[in-house]
Each structure stands twice: as structure tokens, then as C-alpha cells.
Amino acid sequence: MFRYILRHFTESSARYYSR
């Protein structure tokens, strides 16, 4: 469960920071 949230959070962060 934690891994799923972490992966989603990291992906979202990368996309957000990847202007």
C-alpha cells in the first residue's frame, strides 16, 4: 500500500516539477 502511494506521489511530483 505504501509503495503504491509513494510511486504515485513520486510520479506526480516528477510531472509537476517537470514543467
Beta strands, then each sheet from edge to edge (+ up, - down):
end
